[in-house]
Amino acid sequence: MAIMFSYGDGHFQRDTAPCHRARSVTYCLEEYQSEFKLLPCPAQSPDFNPKEPLWDEVEKSLRSLEMPPSNLAQFRAAIMSAWASIPQQRH
């Protein structure tokens, strides 16, 4: 941050999900907090991964299949079909 934002005007945002909050990262952020502004972010924010809601749709589609895939090739084909059925403007 000091290299990219030498005037201390940088902003940093991290995912605050419990599984991503290692002590070493927390200590590092505290140690260098004067060099940037840490932006808050809710855990598992869809803003971090805009594809997450799309994968939820794929999962719903797979769970609704009458005959679940019985091998890897069928599973891949089912995923591709579910993904292709999501309207393009949602991608």
N, CA, C and O atoms as a CHARMM CRD file, in Angstrom:
* protein
*
  364
    1    1 MET  N      0.82900  -1.19000   0.00000 PROA 1      0.00000
    2    1 MET  CA     0.00000   0.00000   0.00000 PROA 1      0.00000
    3    1 MET  C      0.87300   1.25300   0.00000 PROA 1      0.00000
    4    1 MET  O      0.54000   2.24500  -0.64900 PROA 1      0.00000
    5    2 ALA  N      1.99100   1.20900   0.72700 PROA 2      0.00000
    6    2 ALA  CA     2.86000   2.38700   0.79900 PROA 2      0.00000
    7    2 ALA  C      3.45500   2.70900  -0.56700 PROA 2      0.00000
    8    2 ALA  O      3.70300   3.87500  -0.87400 PROA 2      0.00000
    9    3 ILE  N      3.68200   1.69800  -1.38000 PROA 3      0.00000
   10    3 ILE  CA     4.25400   1.92500  -2.71400 PROA 3      0.00000
   11    3 ILE  C      3.18700   2.48500  -3.65700 PROA 3      0.00000
   12    3 ILE  O      3.43500   3.45100  -4.37800 PROA 3      0.00000
   13    4 MET  N      2.01400   1.88200  -3.64700 PROA 4      0.00000
   14    4 MET  CA     0.94500   2.29400  -4.56000 PROA 4      0.00000
   15    4 MET  C      0.27900   3.60500  -4.12900 PROA 4      0.00000
   16    4 MET  O     -0.11700   4.41300  -4.96900 PROA 4      0.00000
   17    5 PHE  N      0.16100   3.80300  -2.82500 PROA 5      0.00000
   18    5 PHE  CA    -0.52100   4.98100  -2.29000 PROA 5      0.00000
   19    5 PHE  C      0.41700   5.66200  -1.28300 PROA 5      0.00000
   20    5 PHE  O      0.19800   5.61300  -0.07300 PROA 5      0.00000
   21    6 SER  N      1.44200   6.28200  -1.80700 PROA 6      0.00000
   22    6 SER  CA     2.49000   6.84500  -0.95800 PROA 6      0.00000
   23    6 SER  C      2.01500   7.99100  -0.06900 PROA 6      0.00000
   24    6 SER  O      2.72600   8.37900   0.85900 PROA 6      0.00000
   25    7 TYR  N      0.84100   8.53400  -0.32800 PROA 7      0.00000
   26    7 TYR  CA     0.32300   9.62200   0.49600 PROA 7      0.00000
   27    7 TYR  C     -0.64000   9.13000   1.57100 PROA 7      0.00000
   28    7 TYR  O     -1.29500   9.93300   2.23400 PROA 7      0.00000
   29    8 GLY  N     -0.72600   7.81000   1.74400 PROA 8      0.00000
   30    8 GLY  CA    -1.61300   7.25200   2.75600 PROA 8      0.00000
   31    8 GLY  C     -3.07900   7.36600   2.39500 PROA 8      0.00000
   32    8 GLY  O     -3.94000   7.32900   3.27400 PROA 8      0.00000
   33    9 ASP  N     -3.37400   7.50700   1.09500 PROA 9      0.00000
   34    9 ASP  CA    -4.75700   7.68500   0.67100 PROA 9      0.00000
   35    9 ASP  C     -5.36000   6.41900   0.04900 PROA 9      0.00000
   36    9 ASP  O     -6.37400   6.49300  -0.64500 PROA 9      0.00000
   37   10 GLY  N     -4.74700   5.27300   0.29400 PROA 10     0.00000
   38   10 GLY  CA    -5.25400   4.02200  -0.26400 PROA 10     0.00000
   39   10 GLY  C     -6.40300   3.46100   0.53900 PROA 10     0.00000
   40   10 GLY  O     -6.57500   3.77000   1.71900 PROA 10     0.00000
   41   11 HSD  N     -7.18100   2.63600  -0.11900 PROA 11     0.00000
   42   11 HSD  CA    -8.30000   1.96700   0.52900 PROA 11     0.00000
   43   11 HSD  C     -8.12700   0.47000   0.32700 PROA 11     0.00000
   44   11 HSD  O     -7.71300   0.02200  -0.74200 PROA 11     0.00000
   45   12 PHE  N     -8.44200  -0.29100   1.34900 PROA 12     0.00000
   46   12 PHE  CA    -8.31600  -1.74000   1.28200 PROA 12     0.00000
   47   12 PHE  C     -9.61500  -2.34300   1.79600 PROA 12     0.00000
   48   12 PHE  O    -10.15300  -1.91700   2.81800 PROA 12     0.00000
   49   13 GLN  N    -10.10400  -3.33600   1.07600 PROA 13     0.00000
   50   13 GLN  CA   -11.32600  -4.00700   1.49500 PROA 13     0.00000
   51   13 GLN  C    -11.07800  -5.49900   1.46700 PROA 13     0.00000
   52   13 GLN  O    -10.51200  -6.02400   0.50700 PROA 13     0.00000
   53   14 ARG  N    -11.49500  -6.17700   2.50600 PROA 14     0.00000
   54   14 ARG  CA   -11.31000  -7.62600   2.55900 PROA 14     0.00000
   55   14 ARG  C    -12.62000  -8.29400   2.92200 PROA 14     0.00000
   56   14 ARG  O    -13.54000  -7.67100   3.45200 PROA 14     0.00000
   57   15 ASP  N    -12.67500  -9.55400   2.62700 PROA 15     0.00000
   58   15 ASP  CA   -13.81900 -10.35900   2.99900 PROA 15     0.00000
   59   15 ASP  C    -13.68700 -10.66200   4.48800 PROA 15     0.00000
   60   15 ASP  O    -12.65900 -11.18000   4.92400 PROA 15     0.00000
   61   16 THR  N    -14.69000 -10.35200   5.25400 PROA 16     0.00000
   62   16 THR  CA   -14.61100 -10.55100   6.70200 PROA 16     0.00000
   63   16 THR  C    -15.30200 -11.83400   7.15600 PROA 16     0.00000
   64   16 THR  O    -15.65900 -11.96300   8.32700 PROA 16     0.00000
   65   17 ALA  N    -15.49000 -12.77400   6.24800 PROA 17     0.00000
   66   17 ALA  CA   -16.04100 -14.06700   6.63800 PROA 17     0.00000
   67   17 ALA  C    -15.11000 -14.69100   7.67300 PROA 17     0.00000
   68   17 ALA  O    -13.89000 -14.58000   7.54600 PROA 17     0.00000
   69   18 PRO  N    -15.65500 -15.33800   8.68300 PROA 18     0.00000
   70   18 PRO  CA   -14.81800 -15.88300   9.75300 PROA 18     0.00000
   71   18 PRO  C    -13.67700 -16.77300   9.25900 PROA 18     0.00000
   72   18 PRO  O    -12.58800 -16.75600   9.83400 PROA 18     0.00000
   73   19 CYS  N    -13.91100 -17.54100   8.21400 PROA 19     0.00000
   74   19 CYS  CA   -12.85600 -18.43700   7.72700 PROA 19     0.00000
   75   19 CYS  C    -11.72500 -17.68300   7.04100 PROA 19     0.00000
   76   19 CYS  O    -10.68200 -18.27500   6.76200 PROA 19     0.00000
   77   20 HSD  N    -11.89800 -16.41100   6.76500 PROA 20     0.00000
   78   20 HSD  CA   -10.86300 -15.62000   6.09400 PROA 20     0.00000
   79   20 HSD  C    -10.15100 -14.65000   7.02400 PROA 20     0.00000
   80   20 HSD  O     -9.33500 -13.85000   6.56700 PROA 20     0.00000
   81   21 ARG  N    -10.44300 -14.70300   8.31900 PROA 21     0.00000
   82   21 ARG  CA    -9.85300 -13.75300   9.26200 PROA 21     0.00000
   83   21 ARG  C     -8.71800 -14.39000  10.05200 PROA 21     0.00000
   84   21 ARG  O     -8.86700 -14.63800  11.24900 PROA 21     0.00000
   85   22 ALA  N     -7.61100 -14.65300   9.42100 PROA 22     0.00000
   86   22 ALA  CA    -6.45000 -15.22700  10.10700 PROA 22     0.00000
   87   22 ALA  C     -5.84800 -14.17800  11.04000 PROA 22     0.00000
   88   22 ALA  O     -5.85900 -12.98400  10.74100 PROA 22     0.00000
   89   23 ARG  N     -5.32700 -14.63700  12.16500 PROA 23     0.00000
   90   23 ARG  CA    -4.69900 -13.71900  13.11700 PROA 23     0.00000
   91   23 ARG  C     -3.55400 -12.94700  12.47700 PROA 23     0.00000
   92   23 ARG  O     -3.39000 -11.75200  12.72600 PROA 23     0.00000
   93   24 SER  N     -2.76000 -13.63000  11.65100 PROA 24     0.00000
   94   24 SER  CA    -1.60700 -12.97000  11.03100 PROA 24     0.00000
   95   24 SER  C     -2.05200 -11.81700  10.13000 PROA 24     0.00000
   96   24 SER  O     -1.39000 -10.78100  10.08800 PROA 24     0.00000
   97   25 VAL  N     -3.14600 -11.98100   9.42300 PROA 25     0.00000
   98   25 VAL  CA    -3.66200 -10.92200   8.55700 PROA 25     0.00000
   99   25 VAL  C     -4.17900  -9.76500   9.40200 PROA 25     0.00000
  100   25 VAL  O     -3.91900  -8.59900   9.10500 PROA 25     0.00000
  101   26 THR  N     -4.90800 -10.09800  10.45000 PROA 26     0.00000
  102   26 THR  CA    -5.43500  -9.06400  11.34500 PROA 26     0.00000
  103   26 THR  C     -4.30900  -8.25000  11.95600 PROA 26     0.00000
  104   26 THR  O     -4.38500  -7.02200  12.00600 PROA 26     0.00000
  105   27 TYR  N     -3.26400  -8.92700  12.42200 PROA 27     0.00000
  106   27 TYR  CA    -2.12200  -8.21300  13.00800 PROA 27     0.00000
  107   27 TYR  C     -1.44000  -7.31500  11.98200 PROA 27     0.00000
  108   27 TYR  O     -1.06400  -6.18400  12.29200 PROA 27     0.00000
  109   28 CYS  N     -1.28000  -7.81900  10.76000 PROA 28     0.00000
  110   28 CYS  CA    -0.64100  -7.03500   9.69600 PROA 28     0.00000
  111   28 CYS  C     -1.46300  -5.78800   9.38100 PROA 28     0.00000
  112   28 CYS  O     -0.91600  -4.69400   9.24100 PROA 28     0.00000
  113   29 LEU  N     -2.77400  -5.96000   9.27000 PROA 29     0.00000
  114   29 LEU  CA    -3.63400  -4.81700   8.97700 PROA 29     0.00000
  115   29 LEU  C     -3.57800  -3.78000  10.10200 PROA 29     0.00000
  116   29 LEU  O     -3.59500  -2.57600   9.84600 PROA 29     0.00000
  117   30 GLU  N     -3.51100  -4.25600  11.34200 PROA 30     0.00000
  118   30 GLU  CA    -3.40900  -3.33000  12.47400 PROA 30     0.00000
  119   30 GLU  C     -2.06800  -2.60200  12.46200 PROA 30     0.00000
  120   30 GLU  O     -2.00300  -1.40600  12.74400 PROA 30     0.00000
  121   31 GLU  N     -1.00800  -3.32400  12.13700 PROA 31     0.00000
  122   31 GLU  CA     0.33400  -2.73900  12.13700 PROA 31     0.00000
  123   31 GLU  C      0.47200  -1.62900  11.09600 PROA 31     0.00000
  124   31 GLU  O      1.13100  -0.62100  11.34800 PROA 31     0.00000
  125   32 TYR  N     -0.14400  -1.81000   9.93400 PROA 32     0.00000
  126   32 TYR  CA     0.00600  -0.84800   8.84200 PROA 32     0.00000
  127   32 TYR  C     -1.23500   0.00900   8.61600 PROA 32     0.00000
  128   32 TYR  O     -1.38100   0.60700   7.55000 PROA 32     0.00000
  129   33 GLN  N     -2.12500   0.08000   9.59400 PROA 33     0.00000
  130   33 GLN  CA    -3.39300   0.78500   9.40800 PROA 33     0.00000
  131   33 GLN  C     -3.23300   2.26800   9.10300 PROA 33     0.00000
  132   33 GLN  O     -4.15300   2.88200   8.56100 PROA 33     0.00000
  133   34 SER  N     -2.10500   2.85100   9.43300 PROA 34     0.00000
  134   34 SER  CA    -1.91200   4.27400   9.13600 PROA 34     0.00000
  135   34 SER  C     -1.64700   4.51900   7.64700 PROA 34     0.00000
  136   34 SER  O     -1.71400   5.65800   7.18600 PROA 34     0.00000
  137   35 GLU  N     -1.34700   3.45300   6.89100 PROA 35     0.00000
  138   35 GLU  CA    -1.01200   3.59000   5.48000 PROA 35     0.00000
  139   35 GLU  C     -2.21500   3.47400   4.54600 PROA 35     0.00000
  140   35 GLU  O     -2.08500   3.72600   3.34800 PROA 35     0.00000
  141   36 PHE  N     -3.36600   3.10200   5.06200 PROA 36     0.00000
  142   36 PHE  CA    -4.54900   2.93400   4.22500 PROA 36     0.00000
  143   36 PHE  C     -5.79500   2.98300   5.08800 PROA 36     0.00000
  144   36 PHE  O     -5.73100   2.91400   6.31600 PROA 36     0.00000
  145   37 LYS  N     -6.92300   3.10300   4.42100 PROA 37     0.00000
  146   37 LYS  CA    -8.20700   3.06300   5.11100 PROA 37     0.00000
  147   37 LYS  C     -8.82400   1.69600   4.84500 PROA 37     0.00000
  148   37 LYS  O     -9.00500   1.30500   3.69200 PROA 37     0.00000
  149   38 LEU  N     -9.14000   0.98300   5.89600 PROA 38     0.00000
  150   38 LEU  CA    -9.76100  -0.33500   5.77500 PROA 38     0.00000
  151   38 LEU  C    -11.27100  -0.15100   5.66800 PROA 38     0.00000
  152   38 LEU  O    -11.91100   0.35600   6.58900 PROA 38     0.00000
  153   39 LEU  N    -11.82700  -0.56200   4.54900 PROA 39     0.00000
  154   39 LEU  CA   -13.26700  -0.41800   4.30900 PROA 39     0.00000
  155   39 LEU  C    -14.01400  -1.61400   4.89000 PROA 39     0.00000
  156   39 LEU  O    -13.56100  -2.74900   4.74200 PROA 39     0.00000
  157   40 PRO  N    -15.13800  -1.38400   5.54100 PROA 40     0.00000
  158   40 PRO  CA   -15.91000  -2.50900   6.08100 PROA 40     0.00000
  159   40 PRO  C    -16.62900  -3.25300   4.95800 PROA 40     0.00000
  160   40 PRO  O    -16.97300  -2.68100   3.92400 PROA 40     0.00000
  161   41 CYS  N    -16.83800  -4.51400   5.18900 PROA 41     0.00000
  162   41 CYS  CA   -17.57300  -5.32200   4.21900 PROA 41     0.00000
  163   41 CYS  C    -18.23300  -6.46900   4.95900 PROA 41     0.00000
  164   41 CYS  O    -17.57900  -7.13900   5.75800 PROA 41     0.00000
  165   42 PRO  N    -19.51200  -6.71200   4.71600 PROA 42     0.00000
  166   42 PRO  CA   -20.18100  -7.81800   5.40700 PROA 42     0.00000
  167   42 PRO  C    -19.65200  -9.16500   4.92600 PROA 42     0.00000
  168   42 PRO  O    -19.23000  -9.30600   3.77800 PROA 42     0.00000
  169   43 ALA  N    -19.67900 -10.14400   5.81100 PROA 43     0.00000
  170   43 ALA  CA   -19.23800 -11.49800   5.45800 PROA 43     0.00000
  171   43 ALA  C    -20.07900 -12.04000   4.31100 PROA 43     0.00000
  172   43 ALA  O    -21.28800 -11.81300   4.25400 PROA 43     0.00000
  173   44 GLN  N    -19.44400 -12.74300   3.41800 PROA 44     0.00000
  174   44 GLN  CA   -20.07700 -13.38400   2.27400 PROA 44     0.00000
  175   44 GLN  C    -20.87100 -12.40400   1.42700 PROA 44     0.00000
  176   44 GLN  O    -21.97300 -12.71100   0.97200 PROA 44     0.00000
  177   45 SER  N    -20.31400 -11.24700   1.22300 PROA 45     0.00000
  178   45 SER  CA   -20.97700 -10.22400   0.43200 PROA 45     0.00000
  179   45 SER  C    -21.02700 -10.62800  -1.03500 PROA 45     0.00000
  180   45 SER  O    -19.99300 -10.99200  -1.59500 PROA 45     0.00000
  181   46 PRO  N    -22.19500 -10.57700  -1.67900 PROA 46     0.00000
  182   46 PRO  CA   -22.26100 -10.89100  -3.10800 PROA 46     0.00000
  183   46 PRO  C    -21.50300  -9.86900  -3.95100 PROA 46     0.00000
  184   46 PRO  O    -21.21400 -10.12400  -5.12000 PROA 46     0.00000
  185   47 ASP  N    -21.18000  -8.70900  -3.36500 PROA 47     0.00000
  186   47 ASP  CA   -20.40900  -7.71500  -4.10000 PROA 47     0.00000
  187   47 ASP  C    -19.01400  -8.21900  -4.40800 PROA 47     0.00000
  188   47 ASP  O    -18.42000  -7.81600  -5.40800 PROA 47     0.00000
  189   48 PHE  N    -18.47900  -9.09200  -3.56700 PROA 48     0.00000
  190   48 PHE  CA   -17.14700  -9.64100  -3.79500 PROA 48     0.00000
  191   48 PHE  C    -17.13900 -10.63100  -4.94100 PROA 48     0.00000
  192   48 PHE  O    -16.17400 -10.70800  -5.70100 PROA 48     0.00000
  193   49 ASN  N    -18.20000 -11.37600  -5.06000 PROA 49     0.00000
  194   49 ASN  CA   -18.26100 -12.40100  -6.08500 PROA 49     0.00000
  195   49 ASN  C    -19.62300 -12.33100  -6.76400 PROA 49     0.00000
  196   49 ASN  O    -20.56600 -13.00400  -6.34700 PROA 49     0.00000
  197   50 PRO  N    -19.72300 -11.51700  -7.80800 PROA 50     0.00000
  198   50 PRO  CA   -21.02900 -11.36500  -8.47400 PROA 50     0.00000
  199   50 PRO  C    -21.52700 -12.64900  -9.12600 PROA 50     0.00000
  200   50 PRO  O    -22.70500 -12.74100  -9.47100 PROA 50     0.00000
  201   51 LYS  N    -20.66600 -13.63200  -9.30100 PROA 51     0.00000
  202   51 LYS  CA   -21.08800 -14.90500  -9.90400 PROA 51     0.00000
  203   51 LYS  C    -21.76200 -15.82000  -8.88300 PROA 51     0.00000
  204   51 LYS  O    -22.43300 -16.77800  -9.26400 PROA 51     0.00000
  205   52 GLU  N    -21.59100 -15.53700  -7.60000 PROA 52     0.00000
  206   52 GLU  CA   -22.15100 -16.41600  -6.56700 PROA 52     0.00000
  207   52 GLU  C    -23.65300 -16.63900  -6.72400 PROA 52     0.00000
  208   52 GLU  O    -24.09200 -17.78700  -6.64800 PROA 52     0.00000
  209   53 PRO  N    -24.46700 -15.59800  -6.94000 PROA 53     0.00000
  210   53 PRO  CA   -25.90000 -15.85300  -7.15000 PROA 53     0.00000
  211   53 PRO  C    -26.17300 -16.71600  -8.38900 PROA 53     0.00000
  212   53 PRO  O    -27.14800 -17.46800  -8.42400 PROA 53     0.00000
  213   54 LEU  N    -25.31100 -16.60300  -9.39800 PROA 54     0.00000
  214   54 LEU  CA   -25.48600 -17.42200 -10.59800 PROA 54     0.00000
  215   54 LEU  C    -25.20600 -18.89100 -10.28600 PROA 54     0.00000
  216   54 LEU  O    -25.91700 -19.78100 -10.75200 PROA 54     0.00000
  217   55 TRP  N    -24.16200 -19.13400  -9.49400 PROA 55     0.00000
  218   55 TRP  CA   -23.86400 -20.51600  -9.11300 PROA 55     0.00000
  219   55 TRP  C    -24.99100 -21.08100  -8.25100 PROA 55     0.00000
  220   55 TRP  O    -25.26300 -22.28000  -8.30400 PROA 55     0.00000
  221   56 ASP  N    -25.64500 -20.23900  -7.46400 PROA 56     0.00000
  222   56 ASP  CA   -26.80400 -20.69000  -6.68700 PROA 56     0.00000
  223   56 ASP  C    -27.91300 -21.17700  -7.62300 PROA 56     0.00000
  224   56 ASP  O    -28.57300 -22.18000  -7.35400 PROA 56     0.00000
  225   57 GLU  N    -28.10400 -20.45100  -8.72000 PROA 57     0.00000
  226   57 GLU  CA   -29.11600 -20.87000  -9.70300 PROA 57     0.00000
  227   57 GLU  C    -28.74100 -22.20500 -10.33900 PROA 57     0.00000
  228   57 GLU  O    -29.60000 -23.06100 -10.55000 PROA 57     0.00000
  229   58 VAL  N    -27.46100 -22.38000 -10.64000 PROA 58     0.00000
  230   58 VAL  CA   -27.00000 -23.65500 -11.21100 PROA 58     0.00000
  231   58 VAL  C    -27.26400 -24.78100 -10.21400 PROA 58     0.00000
  232   58 VAL  O    -27.75800 -25.84600 -10.58500 PROA 58     0.00000
  233   59 GLU  N    -26.93200 -24.53800  -8.95100 PROA 59     0.00000
  234   59 GLU  CA   -27.15300 -25.56600  -7.92300 PROA 59     0.00000
  235   59 GLU  C    -28.63100 -25.92400  -7.80800 PROA 59     0.00000
  236   59 GLU  O    -28.97400 -27.10300  -7.71300 PROA 59     0.00000
  237   60 LYS  N    -29.51000 -24.92300  -7.81600 PROA 60     0.00000
  238   60 LYS  CA   -30.95500 -25.19200  -7.74700 PROA 60     0.00000
  239   60 LYS  C    -31.39900 -26.03700  -8.92600 PROA 60     0.00000
  240   60 LYS  O    -32.19400 -26.96600  -8.78300 PROA 60     0.00000
  241   61 SER  N    -30.86700 -25.69800 -10.09900 PROA 61     0.00000
  242   61 SER  CA   -31.22300 -26.44600 -11.29600 PROA 61     0.00000
  243   61 SER  C    -30.77700 -27.90400 -11.17900 PROA 61     0.00000
  244   61 SER  O    -31.52300 -28.81700 -11.53500 PROA 61     0.00000
  245   62 LEU  N    -29.56200 -28.11800 -10.68200 PROA 62     0.00000
  246   62 LEU  CA   -29.04900 -29.48500 -10.53900 PROA 62     0.00000
  247   62 LEU  C    -29.85200 -30.26900  -9.50900 PROA 62     0.00000
  248   62 LEU  O    -30.12000 -31.45600  -9.70100 PROA 62     0.00000
  249   63 ARG  N    -30.23200 -29.61500  -8.42500 PROA 63     0.00000
  250   63 ARG  CA   -31.00700 -30.29900  -7.38000 PROA 63     0.00000
  251   63 ARG  C    -32.43100 -30.63600  -7.84200 PROA 63     0.00000
  252   63 ARG  O    -33.07300 -31.53300  -7.29500 PROA 63     0.00000
  253   64 SER  N    -32.91400 -29.91200  -8.85000 PROA 64     0.00000
  254   64 SER  CA   -34.28200 -30.16200  -9.32600 PROA 64     0.00000
  255   64 SER  C    -34.35000 -31.24300 -10.40400 PROA 64     0.00000
  256   64 SER  O    -35.44200 -31.59000 -10.85400 PROA 64     0.00000
  257   65 LEU  N    -33.21800 -31.77300 -10.81800 PROA 65     0.00000
  258   65 LEU  CA   -33.22400 -32.81400 -11.84600 PROA 65     0.00000
  259   65 LEU  C    -33.90900 -34.07800 -11.32800 PROA 65     0.00000
  260   65 LEU  O    -33.67100 -34.50800 -10.19900 PROA 65     0.00000
  261   66 GLU  N    -34.75900 -34.66500 -12.16700 PROA 66     0.00000
  262   66 GLU  CA   -35.42400 -35.91200 -11.78900 PROA 66     0.00000
  263   66 GLU  C    -34.42200 -37.05200 -11.66000 PROA 66     0.00000
  264   66 GLU  O    -34.48600 -37.86600 -10.73900 PROA 66     0.00000
  265   67 MET  N    -33.49200 -37.08300 -12.61400 PROA 67     0.00000
  266   67 MET  CA   -32.44700 -38.11900 -12.60200 PROA 67     0.00000
  267   67 MET  C    -31.10100 -37.41400 -12.41500 PROA 67     0.00000
  268   67 MET  O    -30.59800 -36.80400 -13.35900 PROA 67     0.00000
  269   68 PRO  N    -30.51200 -37.48200 -11.22700 PROA 68     0.00000
  270   68 PRO  CA   -29.22700 -36.81700 -11.03200 PROA 68     0.00000
  271   68 PRO  C    -28.13800 -37.47000 -11.89500 PROA 68     0.00000
  272   68 PRO  O    -28.22900 -38.65300 -12.22200 PROA 68     0.00000
  273   69 PRO  N    -27.13200 -36.71400 -12.25300 PROA 69     0.00000
  274   69 PRO  CA   -26.04300 -37.26700 -13.06100 PROA 69     0.00000
  275   69 PRO  C    -25.39000 -38.44500 -12.33900 PROA 69     0.00000
  276   69 PRO  O    -25.21300 -38.42600 -11.12100 PROA 69     0.00000
  277   70 SER  N    -25.03900 -39.46300 -13.11400 PROA 70     0.00000
  278   70 SER  CA   -24.43900 -40.65400 -12.49700 PROA 70     0.00000
  279   70 SER  C    -22.94600 -40.77000 -12.77600 PROA 70     0.00000
  280   70 SER  O    -22.28100 -41.67400 -12.27000 PROA 70     0.00000
  281   71 ASN  N    -22.42100 -39.84600 -13.58900 PROA 71     0.00000
  282   71 ASN  CA   -20.97700 -39.86000 -13.82800 PROA 71     0.00000
  283   71 ASN  C    -20.50600 -38.43600 -14.10200 PROA 71     0.00000
  284   71 ASN  O    -21.31300 -37.51400 -14.21500 PROA 71     0.00000
  285   72 LEU  N    -19.21000 -38.27300 -14.20500 PROA 72     0.00000
  286   72 LEU  CA   -18.62900 -36.94300 -14.36400 PROA 72     0.00000
  287   72 LEU  C    -19.06400 -36.26400 -15.66100 PROA 72     0.00000
  288   72 LEU  O    -19.32400 -35.06100 -15.67100 PROA 72     0.00000
  289   73 ALA  N    -19.14400 -37.01000 -16.73700 PROA 73     0.00000
  290   73 ALA  CA   -19.55000 -36.42600 -18.02200 PROA 73     0.00000
  291   73 ALA  C    -20.98900 -35.89600 -17.94500 PROA 73     0.00000
  292   73 ALA  O    -21.27300 -34.80600 -18.44200 PROA 73     0.00000
  293   74 GLN  N    -21.88300 -36.64900 -17.33400 PROA 74     0.00000
  294   74 GLN  CA   -23.27300 -36.20200 -17.17700 PROA 74     0.00000
  295   74 GLN  C    -23.34700 -34.99200 -16.24500 PROA 74     0.00000
  296   74 GLN  O    -24.12400 -34.06500 -16.47500 PROA 74     0.00000
  297   75 PHE  N    -22.52800 -35.01300 -15.19000 PROA 75     0.00000
  298   75 PHE  CA   -22.50400 -33.89400 -14.24700 PROA 75     0.00000
  299   75 PHE  C    -22.05000 -32.62400 -14.94600 PROA 75     0.00000
  300   75 PHE  O    -22.64800 -31.56300 -14.76300 PROA 75     0.00000
  301   76 ARG  N    -21.00000 -32.72600 -15.74300 PROA 76     0.00000
  302   76 ARG  CA   -20.49900 -31.56600 -16.49700 PROA 76     0.00000
  303   76 ARG  C    -21.56100 -31.05600 -17.46200 PROA 76     0.00000
  304   76 ARG  O    -21.79200 -29.85100 -17.55900 PROA 76     0.00000
  305   77 ALA  N    -22.20500 -31.97200 -18.17300 PROA 77     0.00000
  306   77 ALA  CA   -23.24300 -31.58100 -19.12700 PROA 77     0.00000
  307   77 ALA  C    -24.41100 -30.89300 -18.41400 PROA 77     0.00000
  308   77 ALA  O    -24.97100 -29.93000 -18.93700 PROA 77     0.00000
  309   78 ALA  N    -24.77800 -31.37800 -17.23300 PROA 78     0.00000
  310   78 ALA  CA   -25.87000 -30.78000 -16.47400 PROA 78     0.00000
  311   78 ALA  C    -25.50000 -29.37000 -16.01400 PROA 78     0.00000
  312   78 ALA  O    -26.32800 -28.46000 -16.05300 PROA 78     0.00000
  313   79 ILE  N    -24.26300 -29.19900 -15.58200 PROA 79     0.00000
  314   79 ILE  CA   -23.79900 -27.86900 -15.16500 PROA 79     0.00000
  315   79 ILE  C    -23.82000 -26.91100 -16.35200 PROA 79     0.00000
  316   79 ILE  O    -24.31100 -25.78800 -16.24000 PROA 79     0.00000
  317   80 MET  N    -23.29400 -27.35100 -17.47400 PROA 80     0.00000
  318   80 MET  CA   -23.24900 -26.50100 -18.66700 PROA 80     0.00000
  319   80 MET  C    -24.66200 -26.12900 -19.12600 PROA 80     0.00000
  320   80 MET  O    -24.90500 -24.99200 -19.52900 PROA 80     0.00000
  321   81 SER  N    -25.58100 -27.07500 -19.06600 PROA 81     0.00000
  322   81 SER  CA   -26.96100 -26.81500 -19.46300 PROA 81     0.00000
  323   81 SER  C    -27.62000 -25.81300 -18.50700 PROA 81     0.00000
  324   81 SER  O    -28.31300 -24.89300 -18.93900 PROA 81     0.00000
  325   82 ALA  N    -27.39400 -26.00500 -17.20900 PROA 82     0.00000
  326   82 ALA  CA   -27.97100 -25.08600 -16.21600 PROA 82     0.00000
  327   82 ALA  C    -27.40700 -23.68400 -16.40500 PROA 82     0.00000
  328   82 ALA  O    -28.14400 -22.70100 -16.33700 PROA 82     0.00000
  329   83 TRP  N    -26.10600 -23.59200 -16.64100 PROA 83     0.00000
  330   83 TRP  CA   -25.46800 -22.28000 -16.82900 PROA 83     0.00000
  331   83 TRP  C    -26.02000 -21.60500 -18.08300 PROA 83     0.00000
  332   83 TRP  O    -26.29600 -20.40500 -18.07600 PROA 83     0.00000
  333   84 ALA  N    -26.17900 -22.37300 -19.15300 PROA 84     0.00000
  334   84 ALA  CA   -26.67200 -21.82300 -20.41300 PROA 84     0.00000
  335   84 ALA  C    -28.12500 -21.35900 -20.30500 PROA 84     0.00000
  336   84 ALA  O    -28.56100 -20.50900 -21.08100 PROA 84     0.00000
  337   85 SER  N    -28.86800 -21.90600 -19.35700 PROA 85     0.00000
  338   85 SER  CA   -30.26800 -21.50600 -19.22200 PROA 85     0.00000
  339   85 SER  C    -30.45400 -20.21100 -18.44500 PROA 85     0.00000
  340   85 SER  O    -31.56800 -19.69000 -18.38300 PROA 85     0.00000
  341   86 ILE  N    -29.39300 -19.68100 -17.85200 PROA 86     0.00000
  342   86 ILE  CA   -29.47900 -18.39500 -17.15000 PROA 86     0.00000
  343   86 ILE  C    -29.48300 -17.28400 -18.19100 PROA 86     0.00000
  344   86 ILE  O    -28.61100 -17.25900 -19.06000 PROA 86     0.00000
  345   87 PRO  N    -30.43500 -16.37000 -18.12400 PROA 87     0.00000
  346   87 PRO  CA   -30.48900 -15.30000 -19.12800 PROA 87     0.00000
  347   87 PRO  C    -29.17000 -14.52900 -19.20600 PROA 87     0.00000
  348   87 PRO  O    -28.54800 -14.25100 -18.18100 PROA 87     0.00000
  349   88 GLN  N    -28.75700 -14.19300 -20.39200 PROA 88     0.00000
  350   88 GLN  CA   -27.45300 -13.53900 -20.63400 PROA 88     0.00000
  351   88 GLN  C    -27.28900 -12.23000 -19.85100 PROA 88     0.00000
  352   88 GLN  O    -26.18700 -11.92500 -19.39500 PROA 88     0.00000
  353   89 GLN  N    -28.34300 -11.47100 -19.69300 PROA 89     0.00000
  354   89 GLN  CA   -28.22500 -10.19900 -18.98700 PROA 89     0.00000
  355   89 GLN  C    -27.88900 -10.38200 -17.50100 PROA 89     0.00000
  356   89 GLN  O    -27.47900  -9.42400 -16.84400 PROA 89     0.00000
  357   90 ARG  N    -28.05400 -11.58600 -16.96700 PROA 90     0.00000
  358   90 ARG  CA   -27.70100 -11.85800 -15.57300 PROA 90     0.00000
  359   90 ARG  C    -26.21400 -12.15100 -15.42500 PROA 90     0.00000
  360   90 ARG  O    -25.67500 -12.05300 -14.32200 PROA 90     0.00000
  361   91 HSD  N    -25.53800 -12.51100 -16.52100 PROA 91     0.00000
  362   91 HSD  CA   -24.10300 -12.89300 -16.45700 PROA 91     0.00000
  363   91 HSD  C    -23.25800 -11.68200 -16.20700 PROA 91     0.00000
  364   91 HSD  O    -22.03500 -11.78900 -16.12100 PROA 91     0.00000
